[in-house]
Amino acid sequence: METTIKRVSAVLNPPAPHMVGDGFRVHNFFPSGYRLEMSPFFLLDYNAKINFSARNEPRGVGVHPHRGFETVTIAYHGAVAHHDSAGNSGVIYPGDVQWMSAASGILHKEYHEAEFSKKGGNFQMVQLWVNLPAKDKMSSPKYQGIKQADMAKFNLPEHGGSVEVIAGAYQGTKGSVSTYSPINVFNARLNKGGKASFSFPAAYNTGFVVIEGSVTVNGTETAATNQFVHFKNEGELFEIEAAADSIVLILSGEPINEPIAQYGPFLMNTNEEIQQAIKDYNEGRFGYLE
């Protein structure tokens, strides 16, 4: 069967930014910025590159709960420290990824890493919320952290650059993250003139963010730094070519066709489950975190 081209639906500028806590200045591409079909990805907060001044007291987000989904933090510049109510903690440095499955519930806080905060500098991050299927929403919380040095990489031909595989697989190279539904998350790091082709099922919701540089898609549309490209749910194959040294975050996944009920940091299937999440949180069932 002949492979068909996956065509661009829209090239979108970043929505107006807003602050999350005092440490993250984000453009929310979806669900509030644009109404896009991107399930299983529910939310995309993009902290475009910004320079934070030095300060002793780290900026960040205080203690907050999560239930029913996963948060994926991808670092490009700066460093983020985190703690949770299960006793986990760590630092996400440039090139690192943290895949946190909040699932049945966890308390979490994240803030600029102390040394980065004291020096200040460029800060650039992406945070995704990945929905969980109903059957997995009350699973036990877990973390999957990937250091840059351990990232699965596929080297493109003709010195085109590389594709880092965070989740899913690219040209037989598999990412180390295990997911609850079929998901592909890649960082394509392209040298000027470098090309990379991607093939995903037509039904998969697919898009990408240009983190750095600019690219041409399928030889026609162009996308610049900080823009989001959304694809139609038709065809399988698309190609990007870098007009300058570029980094592109590629997202594609099989939609979870289930009802969604969302309230703040809770992402469930029914309003009753939301009420239960609020009750559990108020009764201390998410643990304790200062």
C-alpha positions as CSV (number, residue, x, y, z in Angstrom):
1,M,0.0,0.0,0.0
2,E,1.4,3.4,-1.0
3,T,2.3,5.8,1.8
4,T,0.6,9.2,1.5
5,I,1.7,12.6,2.6
6,K,0.6,13.9,6.0
7,R,-0.4,17.5,5.3
8,V,-0.1,20.5,7.5
9,S,-3.4,21.7,9.1
10,A,-2.0,25.0,10.5
11,V,1.2,26.8,11.4
12,L,0.5,28.6,14.7
13,N,2.1,31.5,16.5
14,P,2.7,31.2,20.2
15,P,-0.3,32.5,22.2
16,A,0.3,35.3,24.7
17,P,2.4,34.1,27.6
18,H,1.4,33.8,31.2
19,M,3.3,33.0,34.3
20,V,3.0,29.6,36.1
21,G,4.2,30.4,39.6
22,D,7.0,32.9,39.3
23,G,9.4,30.7,37.5
24,F,7.8,29.6,34.2
25,R,6.7,32.1,31.5
26,V,4.7,29.8,29.2
27,H,2.8,29.9,25.9
28,N,-0.1,27.5,26.2
29,F,-0.5,26.1,22.7
30,F,-3.4,23.8,23.8
31,P,-5.9,23.3,25.2
32,S,-6.5,27.1,26.0
33,G,-4.4,28.7,23.3
34,Y,-5.8,26.8,20.4
35,R,-8.5,24.1,20.1
36,L,-6.4,21.3,18.6
37,E,-7.0,17.6,18.3
38,M,-3.9,16.4,20.0
39,S,-5.0,13.5,22.3
40,P,-3.3,11.8,24.2
41,F,-1.5,15.1,24.7
42,F,-3.9,17.2,26.7
43,L,-1.7,20.3,27.4
44,L,1.4,21.9,25.9
45,D,3.1,24.7,27.9
46,Y,6.1,26.1,26.1
47,N,8.5,28.3,28.0
48,A,10.1,30.0,25.1
49,K,13.7,31.1,25.7
50,I,13.9,33.9,28.3
51,N,16.7,35.3,30.4
52,F,16.1,35.2,34.1
53,S,18.1,37.5,36.3
54,A,20.2,36.1,39.1
55,R,18.6,35.7,42.6
56,N,19.2,33.7,45.7
57,E,15.6,32.6,46.3
58,P,14.7,30.2,43.4
59,R,11.7,31.0,41.3
60,G,9.2,28.2,40.7
61,V,5.9,26.6,41.5
62,G,4.8,25.6,45.0
63,V,3.2,22.4,46.2
64,H,0.4,21.3,43.9
65,P,-1.4,18.0,43.3
66,H,-1.8,15.9,40.1
67,R,-4.1,13.0,39.3
68,G,-5.1,11.1,36.1
69,F,-2.3,11.9,33.8
70,E,1.5,12.2,33.2
71,T,3.6,15.4,33.2
72,V,6.6,15.4,30.8
73,T,9.3,18.1,31.3
74,I,11.8,18.6,28.6
75,A,14.7,20.9,29.3
76,Y,16.6,23.0,26.6
77,H,18.2,25.8,28.7
78,G,18.3,26.3,32.5
79,A,17.8,23.7,35.2
80,V,14.7,22.6,37.2
81,A,14.7,21.0,40.6
82,H,11.7,19.0,41.8
83,H,10.3,17.2,44.9
84,D,7.2,15.1,45.5
85,S,5.2,13.6,48.3
86,A,6.6,10.1,47.7
87,G,10.1,11.3,48.5
88,N,11.4,11.6,45.0
89,S,13.6,14.6,44.0
90,G,16.1,15.5,41.3
91,V,17.3,18.1,38.8
92,I,16.4,18.3,35.1
93,Y,19.3,19.7,33.2
94,P,19.5,20.8,29.5
95,G,18.8,17.9,27.3
96,D,17.2,15.8,30.1
97,V,13.6,14.6,30.2
98,Q,11.5,13.8,33.2
99,W,8.4,11.7,32.6
100,M,6.2,11.7,35.7
101,S,3.2,9.5,35.9
102,A,1.0,11.1,38.6
103,A,-1.7,8.6,37.9
104,S,-3.6,8.0,41.2
105,G,-2.2,11.1,42.8
106,I,0.9,12.9,44.0
107,L,1.9,16.3,45.4
108,H,4.7,18.0,43.5
109,K,6.7,21.2,43.4
110,E,9.2,22.4,40.9
111,Y,11.5,25.4,40.8
112,H,14.8,26.7,39.3
113,E,17.8,24.7,40.5
114,A,19.7,26.6,43.2
115,E,23.0,27.2,41.3
116,F,21.2,28.2,38.1
117,S,19.0,30.6,40.1
118,K,22.1,32.3,41.7
119,K,23.8,32.8,38.3
120,G,20.7,33.5,36.2
121,G,20.7,32.9,32.4
122,N,18.7,31.5,29.5
123,F,15.7,29.3,30.5
124,Q,13.7,27.2,28.0
125,M,11.5,24.3,28.8
126,V,8.5,22.3,27.5
127,Q,5.9,20.7,29.8
128,L,3.3,18.3,28.4
129,W,0.3,16.7,30.1
130,V,-0.3,13.3,28.7
131,N,-3.7,11.8,29.4
132,L,-4.0,8.3,30.7
133,P,-6.6,5.7,29.6
134,A,-9.4,5.3,32.1
135,K,-8.1,1.9,33.1
136,D,-4.7,3.3,34.1
137,K,-5.7,6.6,35.8
138,M,-5.5,5.1,39.3
139,S,-2.2,3.3,38.8
140,S,0.7,3.9,41.2
141,P,2.7,7.0,40.5
142,K,6.1,6.6,39.0
143,Y,9.0,8.5,37.4
144,Q,11.0,7.8,34.3
145,G,14.0,10.1,34.0
146,I,16.3,10.3,31.0
147,K,19.7,12.0,31.1
148,Q,21.0,13.6,27.9
149,A,23.9,11.2,27.9
150,D,21.6,8.1,28.0
151,M,19.1,9.4,25.3
152,A,18.5,7.0,22.4
153,K,19.7,8.7,19.2
154,F,19.4,8.0,15.5
155,N,22.1,9.7,13.4
156,L,20.7,11.1,10.2
157,P,22.5,10.5,6.9
158,E,24.8,13.1,5.3
159,H,25.6,14.8,8.6
160,G,22.0,16.0,8.8
161,G,21.9,15.8,12.6
162,S,20.2,13.4,14.9
163,V,16.8,12.4,16.2
164,E,16.6,11.8,20.0
165,V,13.9,9.2,20.8
166,I,12.3,10.0,24.1
167,A,9.2,7.8,23.7
168,G,8.2,5.5,20.8
169,A,10.5,4.5,18.0
170,Y,12.3,6.2,15.1
171,Q,13.8,4.1,12.3
172,G,14.2,1.1,14.6
173,T,15.7,3.2,17.5
174,K,13.5,2.9,20.6
175,G,13.1,5.4,23.4
176,S,13.5,4.1,27.0
177,V,10.2,5.5,28.3
178,S,7.3,3.1,28.6
179,T,3.9,4.6,27.9
180,Y,0.3,3.6,28.7
181,S,-0.8,4.2,25.1
182,P,1.0,4.5,21.7
183,I,3.1,7.7,21.8
184,N,6.0,9.1,20.0
185,V,8.1,12.0,21.4
186,F,11.3,13.0,19.6
187,N,13.8,15.9,19.6
188,A,15.0,16.3,16.0
189,R,18.3,18.2,16.2
190,L,19.0,19.2,12.6
191,N,22.1,20.8,11.1
192,K,21.4,23.5,8.5
193,G,20.2,21.7,5.3
194,G,19.6,18.5,7.3
195,K,16.4,16.5,6.5
196,A,14.4,14.0,8.6
197,S,11.3,12.1,7.5
198,F,8.7,10.8,9.9
199,S,5.9,8.3,9.4
200,F,2.9,8.0,11.8
201,P,-0.5,6.4,11.3
202,A,-3.0,8.7,9.7
203,A,-5.3,8.5,12.8
204,Y,-2.5,9.6,15.1
205,N,-2.7,13.2,16.3
206,T,0.6,14.9,15.2
207,G,2.3,18.2,15.6
208,F,5.7,19.8,16.4
209,V,7.2,22.8,18.1
210,V,10.2,24.6,16.5
211,I,12.4,25.1,19.6
212,E,15.2,26.7,17.7
213,G,15.9,27.6,14.1
214,S,13.4,27.2,11.2
215,V,12.3,24.4,9.0
216,T,10.4,23.7,5.8
217,V,7.7,21.0,5.9
218,N,7.0,18.8,2.9
219,G,9.0,21.3,0.8
220,T,6.2,23.9,1.0
221,E,5.2,25.3,4.4
222,T,7.8,27.0,6.6
223,A,7.8,27.2,10.4
224,A,10.0,29.5,12.5
225,T,11.3,29.5,16.1
226,N,8.5,29.2,18.7
227,Q,5.8,28.2,16.1
228,F,3.7,25.0,16.4
229,V,2.8,23.0,13.3
230,H,-0.4,20.9,13.5
231,F,-1.1,18.1,11.0
232,K,-4.3,16.8,9.4
233,N,-5.4,13.3,10.4
234,E,-4.7,12.0,6.9
235,G,-1.6,10.5,5.3
236,E,1.4,9.1,7.2
237,L,4.6,10.7,5.9
238,F,6.1,14.1,6.3
239,E,9.6,15.6,5.9
240,I,11.2,18.5,7.6
241,E,14.3,20.3,6.3
242,A,16.3,22.8,8.4
243,A,16.9,26.2,7.0
244,A,19.3,26.8,9.9
245,D,20.6,24.7,12.7
246,S,17.3,23.7,14.4
247,I,15.7,21.8,17.2
248,V,12.2,20.4,16.6
249,L,10.0,18.7,19.2
250,I,7.9,16.1,17.4
251,L,4.7,14.8,19.1
252,S,2.4,12.0,17.7
253,G,0.1,9.6,19.4
254,E,-3.0,7.4,19.2
255,P,-6.0,9.4,20.4
256,I,-7.7,8.2,23.6
257,N,-11.3,8.3,22.7
258,E,-12.8,8.6,26.1
259,P,-14.7,11.4,27.9
260,I,-12.5,14.0,29.7
261,A,-13.4,15.8,32.9
262,Q,-10.8,18.3,33.9
263,Y,-10.6,20.6,37.0
264,G,-7.3,22.3,37.6
265,P,-4.6,19.7,38.1
266,F,-7.0,16.7,37.9
267,L,-7.7,15.0,34.6
268,M,-10.3,12.3,34.9
269,N,-13.3,10.9,32.9
270,T,-16.3,12.0,34.9
271,N,-17.3,14.8,37.2
272,E,-17.8,12.2,40.0
273,E,-14.1,11.3,39.7
274,I,-13.1,14.9,39.9
275,Q,-15.1,15.3,43.1
276,Q,-13.5,12.2,44.5
277,A,-10.0,13.6,43.6
278,I,-10.8,16.9,45.4
279,K,-12.1,14.9,48.4
280,D,-9.0,12.7,48.5
281,Y,-6.7,15.7,48.2
282,N,-8.5,17.5,51.0
283,E,-8.3,14.4,53.2
284,G,-4.5,14.1,52.7
285,R,-4.5,11.0,50.6
286,F,-2.0,12.5,48.2
287,G,0.6,12.5,50.9
288,Y,2.5,15.4,52.4
289,L,5.0,17.9,51.0
290,E,6.3,21.1,52.5
